[in-house]
Amino acid sequence: MSIYEVHDPRFRALIQTSARLEVLGTGLRWAEGPVWFPAHQALYFSDIPNDRMMRWTEGTGLSVFRAPAGYTNGHTRDREGRLVSCSHGTRSVQRTEHDGTVTTLAASHGGRRLNSPNDVVVARDGAVWFSDPTYGILSDYEGYEAPPEQDTTAVYRIPPGGGEPERVITGFAQPNGLAFSPDGRRLYVAESGSSHDPDVPPVLRVFDVEGGRVGPGRDFARVEPGPPDGLRVDAKGHVWCSAADGVQVFHPDGMLLGRIRVPETVANLCFGGLRGNRLFITATTSLYAVFVNALAPD
Ligand code: MG
């Protein structure tokens, strides 16, 4: 049976129908936060309940990169090629410098600790945007159980050059994955609150962004079966989003183009590989990959 489910004929231009879904590694507990480093030809990601970061390369396969890892979750690369990570354990956003030392970019807002930064993206101007739901403090499974100190969940922006994170988006139950459109003028944010509350709609919301300021949000797409978690936008603006049944691909107009079925619940994904056209998928206990006809925006 094909892994591809075509909802709109335009989906065919985005997939390689002969490409199969490959299992690159398994034995994980909850795989999240993949990021590709072209300079290393390596993928890094989190295995959150095992408190470790993993590394995968074509030649060496899967190995442990860092353990303990501060219960990291989402990762990204900044404009200077450095690793930027969300850490449930330290309730902070951290940057790994080129010499391997770790710098804390944000750990509090208004003098109170963050909840548990979940996913992160760097804007064109170098500002670091991250989501701060409560998953990492709800129990001891993915961090350390603790009462929230913030009065809400939120998306924050650390200004270019650093400083106190500004609270830029509220109104979500649990804001999760986030990604900019290729021109940087739209920000997509996943609402994953249906993980704990079935009354929360499993949606992606989109916000207009101008000069670091955010306009009012609107629903972009419903992701079913949800909830949506991590997402990426390709170079042409298509939105590739995690779902309980695999990866769902949306046109910038919000239309569902198609799905790539994955046998485990998908938490997150990213583009990478030698040509940038390989989709890496972190899905519960396994790391998967499939070649596609799409590229990361950079
Ligand atoms: Mg996430």
Residues whose N, C-alpha, C, O or C-beta is under 5 A from the ligand:
A	BS01	MG	N118 D119 N176 G177 D229 G230 A267
